[in-house]
Each structure stands twice: as structure tokens, then as C-alpha cells.
Amino acid sequence: MFDIGLQEMLIVGVIALLVFGPSKLPELGRMFGRAMREFRRASDEFRTTVETNLHINDPDPVIASPYVTDPSPATASPLPSEAETTPPEIVSKDAGPPTTEVGEPFCAQRGSRLFHRRECAWVRRIPEAERVELKQISDARDQGFKECPVCEPWEPA
């Protein structure tokens, strides 16, 4: 620590014995040990407090989804097929409700730490714009997400 060898330590001990005497030396040793222990405890507490405060103030990293494409310009003109109207005989009245695409089996929310199965009740609370679609559990773990404790995502073998 201070690059003090055995000979230097013996010299310091002999000088302390001569200055303080044999009756006070054990008491001084105990006091020095307690002071060092309190100093170590205080420095550890200070370090953990600083680390905690630094991590609280840092925003969560934004995880970019590989499925997001660049937005198109706002002044885009409509396509010719969009301007045309569909004749009524082509539109089927028996079509029923439109089918929604299921998407990937797992999803997470940007800025969150958990990922869920598509069937999890928590997925309904994630806004569509904030969803990150994931194909595999390994993709989620690579992006820093952890399993939801409610749905416990798993992949079939």
C-alpha cells in the first residue's frame, strides 16, 4: 500500500512503543482499527450513493427497432390507385371484419426493461408506436430486455 517493508514497520512499532508506552499501545491499535473500519464503511456508502444518483439521472437507452423504416416526406402526392374509387360490384358485403396481422411472437416497449409474449395482458397497454417487435427471445436478450414475470416468455423447442 505505502511500499513499507518489514524493517520500516518494525522501526515504526518501536518508536510507537517508546512514545506511548506498553499500556497505551493496544488501546491505540484498537482505536486505529475502528477508525479505519468507519472510514471504509463511509467511503463505500458514499460510492454507492453517487453511483445510484448517477444511474437515476441517466435516461434509459432508446433501443432502435430494426423494423422501423424512414418516414416518407409529408408532401407525398397520392398514388393513382389511391385516387381511384372501387366499383361497388367488387366490394364484397360478406367480407366481415378486417383481419389483423399478428406480427412477431414477442414484443416490448421502448425504454422498458421487459419483453412479453404476444398473448400477455400487458401487451395491450403498450401503445402501437412504442412497440418493439421481436422474433426470438435471443433477440430480446441481445437488446437488453428481460422476461416478463407474468407471462414468462419461452420458445418451443
N, CA, C and O atoms as a DFTB+ gen file, in Angstrom:
628 C
 N C O
     1  1       0.829      -1.182       0.000
     2  2       0.000       0.000       0.000
     3  2       0.878       1.253       0.000
     4  3       0.752       2.095      -0.889
     5  1       1.754       1.379       0.976
     6  2       2.658       2.527       1.044
     7  2       4.077       2.129       0.699
     8  3       4.994       2.929       0.883
     9  1       4.288       0.917       0.202
    10  2       5.606       0.362      -0.087
    11  2       6.502       0.372       1.159
    12  3       7.683       0.710       1.089
    13  1       5.919       0.000       2.279
    14  2       6.675      -0.091       3.532
    15  2       7.006      -1.560       3.754
    16  3       6.116      -2.410       3.758
    17  1       8.270      -1.848       3.938
    18  2       8.702      -3.219       4.164
    19  2       8.639      -3.589       5.638
    20  3       8.174      -2.813       6.473
    21  1       9.117      -4.792       5.938
    22  2       9.097      -5.298       7.308
    23  2      10.005      -4.469       8.220
    24  3       9.641      -4.188       9.362
    25  1      11.158      -4.084       7.737
    26  2      12.092      -3.314       8.565
    27  2      11.504      -1.956       8.936
    28  3      11.638      -1.517      10.078
    29  1      10.864      -1.295       7.998
    30  2      10.251       0.008       8.291
    31  2       9.108      -0.143       9.288
    32  3       8.932       0.702      10.166
    33  1       8.338      -1.206       9.157
    34  2       7.230      -1.433      10.093
    35  2       7.759      -1.675      11.508
    36  3       7.174      -1.189      12.476
    37  1       8.851      -2.416      11.637
    38  2       9.448      -2.641      12.955
    39  2       9.942      -1.328      13.570
    40  3       9.774      -1.108      14.769
    41  1      10.537      -0.472      12.773
    42  2      11.016       0.823      13.281
    43  2       9.844       1.675      13.758
    44  3       9.926       2.292      14.821
    45  1       8.747       1.721      12.985
    46  2       7.559       2.488      13.385
    47  2       6.975       1.910      14.666
    48  3       6.572       2.665      15.551
    49  1       6.922       0.581      14.785
    50  2       6.394      -0.052      16.001
    51  2       7.237       0.249      17.219
    52  3       6.692       0.517      18.289
    53  1       8.536       0.212      17.088
    54  2       9.431       0.513      18.221
    55  2       9.279       1.975      18.634
    56  3       9.235       2.271      19.828
    57  1       9.200       2.884      17.680
    58  2       9.026       4.309      18.021
    59  2       7.685       4.519      18.719
    60  3       7.616       5.257      19.702
    61  1       6.593       3.868      18.218
    62  2       5.289       3.998      18.867
    63  2       5.330       3.432      20.273
    64  3       4.710       4.000      21.172
    65  1       6.034       2.338      20.495
    66  2       6.154       1.742      21.829
    67  2       6.887       2.686      22.774
    68  3       6.491       2.827      23.931
    69  1       7.945       3.332      22.304
    70  2       8.699       4.273      23.132
    71  2       7.885       5.527      23.449
    72  3       7.950       6.040      24.566
    73  1       7.127       6.018      22.485
    74  2       6.375       7.270      22.682
    75  2       5.154       7.039      23.564
    76  3       4.934       7.801      24.505
    77  1       4.352       6.007      23.288
    78  2       3.085       5.824      24.002
    79  2       3.178       4.848      25.177
    80  3       2.332       4.888      26.070
    81  1       4.141       4.013      25.195
    82  2       4.278       3.056      26.302
    83  2       3.498       1.793      26.045
    84  3       2.600       1.761      25.203
    85  1       3.853       0.728      26.791
    86  2       3.219      -0.574      26.571
    87  2       1.744      -0.608      26.988
    88  3       0.997      -1.428      26.455
    89  1       1.295       0.236      27.909
    90  2      -0.099       0.176      28.362
    91  2      -1.056       0.846      27.374
    92  3      -2.205       0.419      27.259
    93  1      -0.622       1.865      26.672
    94  2      -1.493       2.593      25.749
    95  2      -1.467       2.027      24.327
    96  3      -2.381       2.303      23.550
    97  1      -0.465       1.258      23.970
    98  2      -0.308       0.782      22.600
    99  2      -1.483      -0.098      22.122
   100  3      -1.966       0.132      21.013
   101  1      -1.972      -1.096      22.894
   102  2      -3.131      -1.887      22.432
   103  2      -4.392      -1.033      22.257
   104  3      -5.174      -1.249      21.331
   105  1      -4.576      -0.071      23.149
   106  2      -5.739       0.797      23.059
   107  2      -5.668       1.662      21.792
   108  3      -6.681       1.865      21.121
   109  1      -4.487       2.165      21.470
   110  2      -4.306       2.956      20.249
   111  2      -4.518       2.095      19.003
   112  3      -5.081       2.562      18.013
   113  1      -4.073       0.852      19.053
   114  2      -4.283      -0.065      17.922
   115  2      -5.757      -0.306      17.663
   116  3      -6.190      -0.311      16.511
   117  1      -6.552      -0.510      18.743
   118  2      -7.998      -0.698      18.601
   119  2      -8.660       0.546      18.028
   120  3      -9.520       0.452      17.152
   121  1      -8.261       1.700      18.521
   122  2      -8.841       2.954      18.022
   123  2      -8.511       3.149      16.540
   124  3      -9.371       3.571      15.766
   125  1      -7.284       2.848      16.146
   126  2      -6.888       2.972      14.749
   127  2      -7.685       2.005      13.872
   128  3      -8.115       2.377      12.780
   129  1      -7.887       0.773      14.334
   130  2      -8.671      -0.217      13.585
   131  2     -10.123       0.214      13.423
   132  3     -10.695       0.077      12.342
   133  1     -10.722       0.735      14.496
   134  2     -12.112       1.215      14.413
   135  2     -12.228       2.396      13.452
   136  3     -13.178       2.480      12.673
   137  1     -11.269       3.295      13.511
   138  2     -11.294       4.458      12.619
   139  2     -11.182       4.019      11.160
   140  3     -11.880       4.547      10.294
   141  1     -10.311       3.060      10.892
   142  2     -10.170       2.565       9.520
   143  2     -11.458       1.880       9.040
   144  3     -11.860       2.055       7.890
   145  1     -12.106       1.099       9.922
   146  2     -13.342       0.424       9.571
   147  2     -14.448       1.445       9.272
   148  3     -15.178       1.293       8.293
   149  1     -14.576       2.484      10.109
   150  2     -15.579       3.515       9.875
   151  2     -15.304       4.290       8.583
   152  3     -16.227       4.628       7.842
   153  1     -14.029       4.565       8.326
   154  2     -13.665       5.264       7.089
   155  2     -14.026       4.427       5.870
   156  3     -14.553       4.956       4.892
   157  1     -13.750       3.129       5.915
   158  2     -14.079       2.241       4.803
   159  2     -15.592       2.168       4.605
   160  3     -16.071       2.215       3.472
   161  1     -16.340       2.055       5.692
   162  2     -17.800       1.987       5.603
   163  2     -18.369       3.283       5.006
   164  3     -19.252       3.246       4.149
   165  1     -17.848       4.430       5.472
   166  2     -18.331       5.713       4.960
   167  2     -17.992       5.881       3.478
   168  3     -18.813       6.387       2.713
   169  1     -16.805       5.467       3.069
   170  2     -16.431       5.608       1.659
   171  2     -17.265       4.683       0.771
   172  3     -17.628       5.068      -0.340
   173  1     -17.576       3.463       1.241
   174  2     -18.436       2.557       0.478
   175  2     -19.843       3.133       0.339
   176  3     -20.447       3.067      -0.732
   177  1     -20.363       3.704       1.439
   178  2     -21.695       4.295       1.402
   179  2     -21.727       5.488       0.448
   180  3     -22.681       5.647      -0.313
   181  1     -20.700       6.317       0.485
   182  2     -20.619       7.466      -0.415
   183  2     -20.550       7.006      -1.868
   184  3     -21.214       7.582      -2.730
   185  1     -19.759       5.980      -2.148
   186  2     -19.623       5.475      -3.511
   187  2     -20.949       4.932      -4.028
   188  3     -21.322       5.217      -5.166
   189  1     -21.672       4.153      -3.216
   190  2     -22.955       3.608      -3.663
   191  2     -23.987       4.717      -3.865
   192  3     -24.803       4.646      -4.783
   193  1     -23.954       5.737      -3.014
   194  2     -24.879       6.856      -3.178
   195  2     -24.614       7.589      -4.485
   196  3     -25.550       7.920      -5.213
   197  1     -23.363       7.842      -4.782
   198  2     -23.018       8.538      -6.026
   199  2     -23.394       7.689      -7.234
   200  3     -23.952       8.214      -8.197
   201  1     -23.105       6.390      -7.208
   202  2     -23.453       5.520      -8.329
   203  2     -24.962       5.460      -8.529
   204  3     -25.439       5.492      -9.663
   205  1     -25.718       5.374      -7.433
   206  2     -27.169       5.334      -7.532
   207  2     -27.698       6.621      -8.142
   208  3     -28.557       6.582      -9.023
   209  1     -27.200       7.753      -7.687
   210  2     -27.666       9.031      -8.212
   211  2     -27.294       9.204      -9.673
   212  3     -28.072       9.769     -10.441
   213  1     -26.138       8.738     -10.070
   214  2     -25.745       8.864     -11.472
   215  2     -26.608       7.994     -12.364
   216  3     -26.946       8.402     -13.475
   217  1     -26.972       6.812     -11.909
   218  2     -27.803       5.927     -12.727
   219  2     -29.238       6.412     -12.785
   220  3     -29.916       6.173     -13.785
   221  1     -29.727       7.083     -11.753
   222  2     -31.095       7.600     -11.760
   223  2     -31.223       8.731     -12.768
   224  3     -32.240       8.830     -13.454
   225  1     -30.224       9.576     -12.868
   226  2     -30.298      10.722     -13.758
   227  2     -30.079      10.362     -15.215
   228  3     -30.463      11.136     -16.092
   229  1     -29.474       9.214     -15.510
   230  2     -29.257       8.800     -16.890
   231  2     -30.557       8.286     -17.480
   232  3     -31.222       7.455     -16.861
   233  1     -30.939       8.759     -18.665
   234  2     -32.153       8.213     -19.285
   235  2     -31.884       6.813     -19.790
   236  3     -30.748       6.460     -20.105
   237  1     -32.941       6.015     -19.866
   238  2     -32.804       4.663     -20.396
   239  2     -32.427       4.766     -21.859
   240  3     -32.938       5.635     -22.566
   241  1     -31.536       3.892     -22.334
   242  2     -31.149       3.963     -23.739
   243  2     -32.325       3.595     -24.632
   244  3     -33.077       2.666     -24.339
   245  1     -32.473       4.330     -25.716
   246  2     -33.535       4.066     -26.673
   247  2     -33.044       2.962     -27.608
   248  3     -32.005       3.090     -28.256
   249  1     -33.806       1.892     -27.662
   250  2     -33.430       0.756     -28.481
   251  2     -34.129       0.907     -29.820
   252  3     -35.358       0.905     -29.892
   253  1     -33.355       1.037     -30.862
   254  2     -33.918       1.218     -32.196
   255  2     -34.382      -0.126     -32.734
   256  3     -33.650      -1.115     -32.692
   257  1     -35.585      -0.147     -33.232
   258  2     -36.132      -1.371     -33.801
   259  2     -35.618      -1.538     -35.220
   260  3     -35.610      -0.572     -35.983
   261  1     -35.185      -2.744     -35.594
   262  2     -34.727      -2.950     -36.965
   263  2     -35.882      -2.931     -37.971
   264  3     -35.638      -2.909     -39.177
   265  1     -37.123      -2.938     -37.503
   266  2     -38.283      -2.987     -38.371
   267  2     -38.814      -1.612     -38.728
   268  3     -39.690      -1.501     -39.585
   269  1     -38.309      -0.559     -38.094
   270  2     -38.790       0.790     -38.355
   271  2     -38.120       1.302     -39.621
   272  3     -36.900       1.207     -39.762
   273  1     -38.899       1.835     -40.527
   274  2     -38.356       2.396     -41.751
   275  2     -38.364       3.908     -41.657
   276  3     -39.034       4.480     -40.798
   277  1     -37.620       4.553     -42.538
   278  2     -37.595       6.008     -42.558
   279  2     -38.955       6.530     -42.973
   280  3     -39.572       5.997     -43.896
   281  1     -39.433       7.581     -42.293
   282  2     -40.749       8.114     -42.666
   283  2     -40.680       8.774     -44.044
   284  3     -39.665       9.361     -44.418
   285  1     -41.773       8.666     -44.784
   286  2     -41.826       9.273     -46.105
   287  2     -42.059      10.771     -45.962
   288  3     -42.548      11.212     -44.921
   289  1     -41.730      11.559     -46.964
   290  2     -41.930      13.005     -46.862
   291  2     -43.399      13.339     -46.670
   292  3     -44.276      12.616     -47.142
   293  1     -43.663      14.437     -45.974
   294  2     -45.026      14.824     -45.646
   295  2     -45.779      15.335     -46.878
   296  3     -47.010      15.329     -46.878
   297  1     -45.082      15.771     -47.915
   298  2     -45.730      16.331     -49.100
   299  2     -45.873      15.295     -50.205
   300  3     -45.802      15.639     -51.385
   301  1     -46.075      14.030     -49.842
   302  2     -46.196      12.978     -50.848
   303  2     -47.545      13.092     -51.544
   304  3     -48.568      13.293     -50.889
   305  1     -47.551      12.966     -52.853
   306  2     -48.802      13.017     -53.603
   307  2     -49.442      11.637     -53.571
   308  3     -48.733      10.633     -53.505
   309  1     -50.769      11.566     -53.617
   310  2     -51.422      10.254     -53.579
   311  2     -51.113       9.464     -54.841
   312  3     -50.957      10.022     -55.927
   313  1     -51.031       8.178     -54.670
   314  2     -50.785       7.295     -55.795
   315  2     -52.030       7.234     -56.669
   316  3     -53.135       7.461     -56.178
   317  1     -51.871       6.930     -57.958
   318  2     -53.049       6.858     -58.831
   319  2     -54.059       5.827     -58.343
   320  3     -55.263       6.039     -58.485
   321  1     -53.603       4.730     -57.777
   322  2     -54.537       3.712     -57.308
   323  2     -55.322       4.181     -56.094
   324  3     -56.433       3.707     -55.858
   325  1     -54.757       5.113     -55.313
   326  2     -55.469       5.644     -54.152
   327  2     -56.541       6.632     -54.571
   328  3     -57.562       6.761     -53.896
   329  1     -56.323       7.332     -55.676
   330  2     -57.278       8.334     -56.135
   331  2     -58.504       7.682     -56.777
   332  3     -59.578       8.282     -56.803
   333  1     -58.354       6.469     -57.290
   334  2     -59.463       5.792     -57.945
   335  2     -60.437       5.255     -56.904
   336  3     -60.037       4.883     -55.801
   337  1     -61.673       5.217     -57.251
   338  2     -62.686       4.635     -56.375
   339  2     -62.914       3.192     -56.783
   340  3     -62.757       2.838     -57.951
   341  1     -63.279       2.373     -55.838
   342  2     -63.531       0.970     -56.115
   343  2     -64.978       0.808     -56.541
   344  3     -65.877       1.298     -55.858
   345  1     -65.223       0.134     -57.650
   346  2     -66.618      -0.079     -58.075
   347  2     -67.372      -0.901     -57.038
   348  3     -66.785      -1.779     -56.405
   349  1     -68.658      -0.632     -56.854
   350  2     -69.419      -1.335     -55.817
   351  2     -69.535      -2.831     -56.046
   352  3     -69.684      -3.578     -55.079
   353  1     -69.473      -3.306     -57.304
   354  2     -69.615      -4.751     -57.514
   355  2     -68.382      -5.528     -57.070
   356  3     -68.468      -6.733     -56.835
   357  1     -67.217      -4.851     -56.949
   358  2     -66.010      -5.536     -56.499
   359  2     -65.998      -5.650     -54.976
   360  3     -65.461      -6.618     -54.439
   361  1     -66.577      -4.681     -54.276
   362  2     -66.591      -4.693     -52.823
   363  2     -67.569      -5.759     -52.359
   364  3     -68.741      -5.737     -52.735
   365  1     -67.096      -6.684     -51.549
   366  2     -67.926      -7.781     -51.065
   367  2     -68.605      -7.376     -49.771
   368  3     -67.969      -6.833     -48.867
   369  1     -69.886      -7.641     -49.689
   370  2     -70.615      -7.319     -48.461
   371  2     -70.433      -8.403     -47.408
   372  3     -70.739      -8.184     -46.236
   373  1     -69.936      -9.576     -47.816
   374  2     -69.738     -10.685     -46.897
   375  2     -68.328     -10.685     -46.298
   376  3     -67.940     -11.645     -45.631
   377  1     -67.580      -9.640     -46.526
   378  2     -66.170      -9.632     -46.121
   379  2     -66.002      -9.705     -44.611
   380  3     -65.035     -10.309     -44.146
   381  1     -66.884      -9.127     -43.837
   382  2     -66.766      -9.184     -42.381
   383  2     -65.686      -8.238     -41.881
   384  3     -65.231      -7.364     -42.619
   385  1     -65.272      -8.412     -40.623
   386  2     -64.258      -7.518     -40.072
   387  2     -62.893      -7.771     -40.707
   388  3     -62.582      -8.906     -41.068
   389  1     -62.082      -6.732     -40.845
   390  2     -60.752      -6.943     -41.423
   391  2     -59.884      -7.756     -40.478
   392  3     -59.978      -7.630     -39.257
   393  1     -59.045      -8.587     -41.061
   394  2     -58.161      -9.410     -40.234
   395  2     -56.938      -8.599     -39.869
   396  3     -56.398      -7.862     -40.694
   397  1     -56.504      -8.736     -38.634
   398  2     -55.313      -8.021     -38.182
   399  2     -54.136      -8.971     -38.236
   400  3     -54.254     -10.149     -37.898
   401  1     -53.023      -8.458     -38.656
   402  2     -51.813      -9.272     -38.740
   403  2     -51.248      -9.466     -37.340
   404  3     -51.118      -8.506     -36.580
   405  1     -50.917     -10.682     -37.006
   406  2     -50.461     -10.994     -35.656
   407  2     -49.100     -10.391     -35.381
   408  3     -48.894      -9.841     -34.299
   409  1     -48.171     -10.467     -36.305
   410  2     -46.837      -9.903     -36.087
   411  2     -45.908     -10.917     -35.451
   412  3     -46.119     -12.126     -35.549
   413  1     -44.891     -10.410     -34.806
   414  2     -43.872     -11.259     -34.191
   415  2     -44.384     -11.856     -32.886
   416  3     -45.302     -11.300     -32.282
   417  1     -43.812     -12.981     -32.431
   418  2     -44.318     -13.650     -31.230
   419  2     -44.012     -12.913     -29.925
   420  3     -44.655     -13.176     -28.909
   421  1     -43.042     -11.995     -29.935
   422  2     -42.672     -11.275     -28.723
   423  2     -42.634      -9.785     -29.011
   424  3     -42.364      -9.371     -30.138
   425  1     -42.904      -8.977     -27.989
   426  2     -42.790      -7.530     -28.159
   427  2     -42.424      -6.892     -26.827
   428  3     -42.582      -7.491     -25.764
   429  1     -41.932      -5.662     -26.913
   430  2     -41.521      -4.892     -25.735
   431  2     -41.839      -3.431     -25.996
   432  3     -42.167      -3.044     -27.117
   433  1     -41.737      -2.632     -24.957
   434  2     -41.951      -1.201     -25.087
   435  2     -40.609      -0.492     -25.074
   436  3     -39.727      -0.835     -24.287
   437  1     -40.454       0.493     -25.941
   438  2     -39.208       1.270     -25.962
   439  2     -39.016       1.932     -24.614
   440  3     -39.961       2.488     -24.054
   441  1     -37.787       1.877     -24.082
   442  2     -37.491       2.482     -22.793
   443  2     -37.830       1.581     -21.618
   444  3     -37.534       1.922     -20.473
   445  1     -38.445       0.438     -21.883
   446  2     -38.792      -0.510     -20.826
   447  2     -37.675      -1.529     -20.693
   448  3     -36.733      -1.546     -21.485
   449  1     -37.792      -2.376     -19.683
   450  2     -36.774      -3.406     -19.477
   451  2     -37.330      -4.804     -19.696
   452  3     -36.565      -5.769     -19.687
   453  1     -38.648      -4.944     -19.893
   454  2     -39.268      -6.258     -20.011
   455  2     -39.768      -6.501     -21.427
   456  3     -40.142      -5.567     -22.136
   457  1     -39.768      -7.788     -21.837
   458  2     -40.430      -8.165     -23.077
   459  2     -41.475      -9.221     -22.757
   460  3     -41.360      -9.947     -21.770
   461  1     -42.506      -9.297     -23.610
   462  2     -43.680     -10.122     -23.339
   463  2     -43.985     -11.017     -24.526
   464  3     -43.547     -10.771     -25.649
   465  1     -44.764     -12.083     -24.238
   466  2     -45.356     -12.860     -25.318
   467  2     -46.493     -12.033     -25.900
   468  3     -47.033     -11.162     -25.218
   469  1     -46.857     -12.288     -27.126
   470  2     -47.916     -11.528     -27.786
   471  2     -49.242     -11.668     -27.031
   472  3     -50.064     -10.752     -27.064
   473  1     -49.462     -12.801     -26.349
   474  2     -50.724     -13.052     -25.663
   475  2     -50.798     -12.430     -24.268
   476  3     -51.850     -12.485     -23.633
   477  1     -49.712     -11.845     -23.782
   478  2     -49.673     -11.292     -22.420
   479  2     -50.648     -10.121     -22.288
   480  3     -50.825      -9.342     -23.224
   481  1     -51.273     -10.007     -21.126
   482  2     -52.215      -8.918     -20.877
   483  2     -51.533      -7.550     -20.889
   484  3     -52.180      -6.542     -21.174
   485  1     -50.261      -7.506     -20.590
   486  2     -49.538      -6.231     -20.552
   487  2     -49.290      -5.670     -21.947
   488  3     -49.055      -4.470     -22.090
   489  1     -49.337      -6.510     -22.978
   490  2     -49.083      -6.038     -24.340
   491  2     -50.150      -5.039     -24.769
   492  3     -49.853      -4.100     -25.508
   493  1     -51.387      -5.228     -24.316
   494  2     -52.469      -4.312     -24.685
   495  2     -52.225      -2.902     -24.164
   496  3     -52.767      -1.941     -24.710
   497  1     -51.424      -2.767     -23.126
   498  2     -51.152      -1.443     -22.552
   499  2     -50.026      -0.705     -23.260
   500  3     -49.825       0.485     -23.018
   501  1     -49.289      -1.389     -24.131
   502  2     -48.177      -0.757     -24.846
   503  2     -48.738      -0.060     -26.079
   504  3     -49.362      -0.716     -26.913
   505  1     -48.535       1.253     -26.222
   506  2     -49.010       1.936     -27.431
   507  2     -48.334       1.362     -28.671
   508  3     -47.175       0.949     -28.623
   509  1     -49.056       1.340     -29.763
   510  2     -48.556       0.743     -31.003
   511  2     -47.270       1.423     -31.471
   512  3     -46.388       0.759     -32.015
   513  1     -47.153       2.731     -31.268
   514  2     -45.965       3.461     -31.718
   515  2     -44.742       3.141     -30.857
   516  3     -43.610       3.334     -31.299
   517  1     -44.956       2.658     -29.643
   518  2     -43.858       2.380     -28.719
   519  2     -43.424       0.920     -28.747
   520  3     -42.481       0.553     -28.047
   521  1     -44.083       0.082     -29.533
   522  2     -43.779      -1.353     -29.534
   523  2     -42.517      -1.664     -30.312
   524  3     -42.251      -1.080     -31.363
   525  1     -41.749      -2.588     -29.779
   526  2     -40.585      -3.143     -30.461
   527  2     -40.909      -4.614     -30.707
   528  3     -41.082      -5.384     -29.762
   529  1     -40.989      -4.994     -31.965
   530  2     -41.328      -6.370     -32.329
   531  2     -40.063      -7.221     -32.282
   532  3     -39.005      -6.796     -32.744
   533  1     -40.177      -8.416     -31.725
   534  2     -39.032      -9.307     -31.568
   535  2     -39.396     -10.693     -32.093
   536  3     -40.481     -11.200     -31.810
   537  1     -38.491     -11.305     -32.858
   538  2     -38.746     -12.626     -33.417
   539  2     -38.401     -13.739     -32.444
   540  3     -39.108     -14.744     -32.364
   541  1     -37.303     -13.559     -31.697
   542  2     -36.829     -14.620     -30.819
   543  2     -36.463     -14.036     -29.463
   544  3     -36.236     -12.834     -29.326
   545  1     -36.410     -14.902     -28.472
   546  2     -36.014     -14.492     -27.126
   547  2     -34.569     -14.022     -27.135
   548  3     -34.210     -13.099     -26.403
   549  1     -33.740     -14.648     -27.958
   550  2     -32.333     -14.231     -28.008
   551  2     -32.208     -12.801     -28.527
   552  3     -31.326     -12.064     -28.087
   553  1     -33.086     -12.390     -29.466
   554  2     -33.079     -11.000     -29.943
   555  2     -33.404     -10.047     -28.799
   556  3     -32.784      -8.993     -28.657
   557  1     -34.382     -10.431     -27.988
   558  2     -34.775      -9.577     -26.863
   559  2     -33.640      -9.451     -25.859
   560  3     -33.356      -8.358     -25.368
   561  1     -33.000     -10.553     -25.560
   562  2     -31.889     -10.508     -24.598
   563  2     -30.714      -9.709     -25.146
   564  3     -30.044      -9.003     -24.393
   565  1     -30.458      -9.812     -26.447
   566  2     -29.374      -9.041     -27.062
   567  2     -29.633      -7.541     -26.960
   568  3     -28.691      -6.757     -26.847
   569  1     -30.904      -7.135     -26.998
   570  2     -31.250      -5.717     -26.902
   571  2     -31.405      -5.261     -25.460
   572  3     -31.750      -4.103     -25.224
   573  1     -31.157      -6.144     -24.476
   574  2     -31.158      -5.758     -23.075
   575  2     -32.486      -5.947     -22.366
   576  3     -32.646      -5.458     -21.248
   577  1     -33.446      -6.638     -22.971
   578  2     -34.729      -6.873     -22.331
   579  2     -34.674      -8.120     -21.457
   580  3     -33.879      -9.027     -21.702
   581  1     -35.532      -8.157     -20.429
   582  2     -35.657      -9.308     -19.551
   583  2     -37.079      -9.860     -19.667
   584  3     -37.991      -9.160     -20.107
   585  1     -37.259     -11.134     -19.264
   586  2     -38.557     -11.790     -19.396
   587  2     -39.584     -11.157     -18.469
   588  3     -39.260     -10.746     -17.355
   589  1     -40.813     -11.081     -18.934
   590  2     -41.931     -10.607     -18.123
   591  2     -42.225     -11.656     -17.056
   592  3     -42.339     -12.835     -17.389
   593  1     -42.350     -11.270     -15.781
   594  2     -42.658     -12.264     -14.746
   595  2     -44.086     -12.784     -14.814
   596  3     -44.391     -13.816     -14.217
   597  1     -44.972     -12.088     -15.534
   598  2     -46.373     -12.516     -15.631
   599  2     -46.535     -13.609     -16.680
   600  3     -47.085     -14.673     -16.395
   601  1     -46.054     -13.345     -17.902
   602  2     -46.273     -14.306     -18.990
   603  2     -45.111     -15.271     -19.170
   604  3     -45.268     -16.286     -19.848
   605  1     -43.960     -14.991     -18.591
   606  2     -42.761     -15.850     -18.679
   607  2     -42.560     -16.367     -20.103
   608  3     -42.833     -17.533     -20.387
   609  1     -42.079     -15.490     -21.004
   610  2     -41.916     -15.895     -22.409
   611  2     -40.967     -17.086     -22.555
   612  3     -39.957     -17.180     -21.857
   613  1     -41.305     -17.984     -23.464
   614  2     -40.474     -19.140     -23.759
   615  2     -40.654     -19.474     -25.236
   616  3     -41.661     -19.122     -25.851
   617  1     -39.664     -20.157     -25.787
   618  2     -39.726     -20.588     -27.178
   619  2     -39.901     -22.091     -27.209
   620  3     -39.214     -22.805     -26.478
   621  1     -40.802     -22.586     -28.037
   622  2     -40.933     -24.045     -28.144
   623  2     -39.679     -24.633     -28.777
   624  3     -39.056     -24.020     -29.644
   625  1     -39.330     -25.809     -28.335
   626  2     -38.110     -26.457     -28.831
   627  2     -38.272     -26.972     -30.229
   628  3     -37.336     -27.543     -30.788
